[in-house]
Amino acid sequence: RQFKCGNGKIPCEEWELMATALLTSLSNFAVIPCLILVGRQGLRFELCFGVLALISSSLYHFCEPTGMRVYGMNEGNWHRIDNIGAIVCFSNLFVYLMDNRNPKSNELIKYIMLCWILIQQESGP
């Protein structure tokens, strides 16, 4: 059986395809120490979206080279979820960097940003 690597035009062996899928998927697990720290600080919203980003990015990078579907979703579906997770993580970072002293304002900003990110991702991934 002939496999395609890279942009789908380069012939490759099956082991190269699987190595790419595993390496790009497993490299996401380097974020686990950060997620543990976030969890210890009681930042549940940030932890949930960090875990979402970890899982969706790993599945996207696994499905992309293999063309496999996981839970009925292909790489495009996982890529959109990965985008949401990653952008929410960055928006959470920006809220943190604002150094706003009002926790209720921070929470409101995070939820507003989540809604905006979801709408934008659905309208134009």
N, C-alpha and C positions, 0 to 999 in steps of 0.2 A: 504494500500500500504506500502511496506517495503522500508525504506530508508537506505542508507549506509553513515556513517560518518568516519572521520579520513582518513585512507588510503584506504577507500572503502570497508573495511572488517568488520567494527563494525556497528551492527544494531543501528539505532537511530530513534527518532521521527521526524516528519516533522518540528515541531517548533524548534528543536535543529539545524537542517540543515539550516533553514532560519535565526536563530539567528547568527549562525556562518557566514553566507553569509553577513548579514547586518553589524555585528560588524567589520569584517575584511575589508569590503568595506568602511564603514564610517570612520574608524580610519585614513584613508588616508587624510581626510579633515583637519587634524591638521596642514598640511603644508600651508594652505591658508594664514595665516599672513605673512609667508616668501615670498609667491608669491606676496602679496600686496607690500611688501618692495622692492622686485626686480623690480616690475612694476613702482613704484615711482622713482626708480633710472634710469629708462629708458633702462633697460637691456632687450630688446625685445627678443633676441635669447634665453636667459636664461629663460625668462618668458614663451615663447612658449613651450620649452621642459619641464619646470616644470609643466605646465598645462597638457601636453601630459602624463607625468609620473603619475600625479594625476588621470586623467581619465582612462588611461589604467590599472593602478594598481587596481583601484576600480572595474573596470569591470572584470579583471582577478580574483580578490578575490571573486567577486559575482558569476561568472560563474563556478569556480572550484568546490565548494561544491554542487551547484544546477544542474550542467550539462546543464544549459540553454545556448542558443546562443543569442548574442546581435549583431545586425547589421550583422547577418549571420556568426559571428565568435564565435568559442568556446574558452575554457580557454587556450588552447595551442596557439591560434592566439594572444589572449590578453597578454599572458605571454611573447611572443617574443617582442611585442610592448612595454610592460612594461620594459623588459630588455634594449631595446634601449633607452627609456626615462631615466631610472635610470643611465645607464652607461654614457650617454651624460651629465647628471647633474653632475656626479662625474668628468668627464673630464673638464667641465666648472669650477668646483671648483679648480682643479689642475692648470688650466690656471690662475685663479685668484691668487692662492697661489704662482705662479711663480713671481709675482710682476713685470711683464714686463711693461715697460713704453710706449710701442708702441702699440696703439690701433689697427692699421692695422695688426700687427703681431699677436696679440691676436685673431682677427677675422679670419685670415687665419688658425691659429692653430685649432680653434674651428671647422671650416668647414672641414679641413683635418681629424680631429678626428671623426666628424660625418660620413664622407664617410667610414672611416676605420671601425667604429662601425657597420654601416649598412652591409658592406661586411662580417664582421666576424659573425654577428648575423645570417645572411642568410646562411652562409656556415656551421655553427655549433652551433645551439642554445643550 
